[in-house]
Amino acid sequence: MNESPQQYAARISSYVAGKNFLQQIQKSPRRIAALLRGKRPPQLNKRPSPERWSVAEVLAHLTEAEIAYGYRIRLIAGAPGTPIQAFNQDKWQVHARYLQRNPKQTAVFFESLRLLNVLFIKSLPPDALDRFGIHEERGHESIRRLTELMAGHDENHIRQLAAILKPGRKAPE
């Protein structure tokens, strides 16, 4: 799927429209753990097709994205208006192999990072959520908007994981 950064953001946001984004990101680790329950490593490491990520690779991607999200919100909180660098998820994925060794452990890493990021957001005064950085591809993005995007990003990949782990479900593009 070829889409512009703005189209991507709109699609991802549509998955969580009208929902409480902070609550959504808090639920994601539990939802992922439920999908992984009872699954064995071969099932988690097998790609559904050569061009699609395995469960292990999706989990590695979520964990790497959580690191970037945490850095971005902290940067913006401390230096509003700061530039936000984009990253190439495919190139990052190549170097995320260390996270693919044990997918269930990667899910625990994701859960731990997410907890830290949620606690950080909750520690901010309410007006801090409107502080923004300038994303090099998407423009102004506040902490609130980044949280919305992470909630939608989670939803996108949770649907993908469910489709991989439950035959008959179509994975999102």
C-alpha positions in Angstrom: 0.0 0.0 0.0 1.5 3.3 -1.1 0.2 6.2 0.9 1.5 9.6 1.8 2.5 10.3 5.5 -0.7 12.3 5.8 -2.9 9.5 4.3 -1.2 7.0 6.7 -1.9 9.2 9.7 -5.6 9.6 8.6 -6.0 5.9 8.2 -4.4 5.1 11.5 -6.4 7.7 13.3 -9.6 6.3 11.9 -9.1 3.1 13.8 -9.5 4.9 17.1 -11.8 7.8 16.2 -14.0 8.8 19.2 -12.0 6.7 21.7 -9.9 7.7 24.7 -6.4 7.3 23.2 -4.7 7.0 26.6 -7.1 4.2 27.6 -6.5 2.5 24.2 -2.7 2.4 24.5 -3.0 1.1 28.1 -5.1 -1.8 26.9 -2.8 -2.8 24.0 -0.3 -4.9 25.9 -3.1 -7.0 27.4 -4.8 -7.5 24.1 -1.5 -8.6 22.5 -0.8 -11.0 25.4 -4.3 -12.6 24.9 -3.5 -13.2 21.3 -0.2 -14.8 22.1 -1.5 -17.1 24.8 -0.9 -20.7 24.0 1.0 -20.0 20.8 4.3 -21.8 20.1 7.5 -20.2 18.7 7.1 -21.8 15.2 3.7 -20.1 14.9 5.1 -16.8 16.0 8.1 -16.8 13.8 6.5 -18.0 10.6 5.7 -15.3 8.0 2.2 -15.5 6.5 3.8 -14.8 3.1 7.3 -13.8 2.0 6.5 -10.1 1.9 4.5 -10.0 5.2 6.0 -9.8 8.7 5.7 -12.6 11.2 4.2 -12.2 14.6 7.7 -11.9 16.0 8.6 -9.2 13.5 5.4 -7.2 14.3 6.2 -7.4 18.0 9.7 -6.2 17.3 8.3 -3.3 15.3 5.9 -2.4 18.0 8.7 -2.4 20.6 11.0 -0.3 18.4 8.1 2.2 17.7 7.4 2.4 21.4 11.0 3.5 22.0 10.6 6.2 19.3 7.3 7.3 20.7 8.7 7.6 24.2 11.6 9.7 23.0 9.4 11.9 21.0 6.9 12.7 23.7 9.8 13.4 26.2 11.5 15.6 23.7 8.4 17.6 22.9 7.5 17.9 26.6 10.9 19.4 27.4 11.4 21.4 24.2 8.1 22.3 22.4 8.5 23.1 18.7 11.4 20.7 18.4 11.9 18.8 15.1 10.8 15.2 15.0 12.7 12.9 12.7 10.9 10.3 10.7 12.2 6.7 10.6 12.1 4.0 8.0 10.4 1.0 9.7 11.7 -1.5 7.1 15.3 -0.4 7.8 14.7 -0.5 11.5 13.2 -4.0 11.2 16.4 -5.3 9.7 18.3 -4.3 12.9 15.5 -5.4 15.2 16.5 -9.1 14.9 17.6 -9.0 18.5 13.9 -8.7 19.4 12.8 -11.6 17.3 14.6 -14.3 19.2 11.9 -14.7 21.8 8.6 -13.1 20.7 6.9 -13.5 24.1 9.8 -11.7 25.8 9.6 -9.0 23.2 5.9 -8.6 24.2 7.0 -8.1 27.8 9.6 -5.5 26.6 6.8 -3.7 24.8 4.5 -3.8 27.8 7.2 -2.4 30.1 8.0 0.5 27.7 4.4 1.2 27.2 3.8 1.4 31.0 6.7 3.9 31.3 5.3 6.0 28.5 1.8 6.0 30.0 3.1 6.9 33.4 5.1 9.8 31.8 2.0 11.1 30.0 -0.1 10.9 33.2 2.6 12.9 35.0 2.3 15.8 32.7 0.0 18.7 33.4 -3.1 18.6 31.0 -1.9 21.6 29.0 1.4 19.8 28.2 -0.5 17.4 25.9 -0.9 20.3 23.5 2.8 20.9 23.2 4.0 19.9 19.8 7.0 19.0 17.7 7.4 19.4 14.0 7.5 16.0 12.3 9.6 16.2 9.2 6.9 14.4 7.1 3.6 15.2 8.8 4.2 18.7 10.3 2.9 19.8 13.7 2.2 16.9 16.1 1.2 17.4 19.7 1.8 14.8 22.4 -2.0 14.3 22.3 -1.8 13.6 18.5 1.2 11.3 18.9 -0.8 9.3 21.5 -3.7 9.1 19.1 -1.4 7.8 16.4 0.1 5.3 18.7 -3.4 4.0 19.7 -4.3 3.7 16.0 -0.9 2.1 15.2 -1.5 -0.5 18.0 -5.0 -1.2 16.6 -3.6 -1.7 13.1 -1.0 -4.2 14.3 -3.3 -6.0 16.8 -5.7 -6.6 13.8 -2.7 -7.8 11.8 -1.6 -10.2 14.7 -5.1 -11.5 15.0 -5.3 -12.2 11.3 -2.0 -14.1 11.3 -2.8 -16.1 14.4 -6.5 -16.8 13.6 -6.8 -18.3 10.1 -9.7 -16.8 8.1 -9.2 -13.2 9.3 -7.9 -10.8 6.7 -4.8 -8.8 7.8 -4.8 -5.1 7.3 -2.5 -3.7 4.6 
